Amino acid sequence: MRPFPLGPLYESQNRIHQEFLDFAEQWQRTRDGWRDEPARKFEQESLCDLAPTLTRVAAAMQNFADACRLSDQLLLDPDQNEGA
């Protein structure tokens, strides 16, 4: 039995992280030149929850990867974690 392929999951995690960093940098440059009420409102209503949401997504992806690794271990050696 082949283990669950985690490479694509890790690639997705890295891509989400890098693209968020790129977005944050671009938003900072935009914000430096856009300092009015619509900018503040856009940031508050559209961007305020983005970082915490992405943090939760990253944690869920990590939990999924951990569960897949554990499942692979148990499938290869079911006696290894008796009582776990």
C-alpha positions, 0 to 999 in steps of 0.5 A: 500500500502506498502512503497518501501523497502529502506533497501536493498538500504541502505545496498548497500550504506553501503557496497560500502562505507565499501568496498571502505575504505577496498580497500583504506587501502589495496592500501595504504599498496600496495603503500608503497611497490610499488614505481616506475613509473608503480605504479604511472601510475596505480594509475593515470590511474586506481584509480584517478577517483575512489573516486569522482565516488563513491561519485557521486554514493553515492549521486545518491543513496541517491537522489533515496532513498529520491525520494522513501520516498517522493513518498511513502508519496505522495501515502499515503497522496496525499493532504499532498504536494499539490503545491509541 
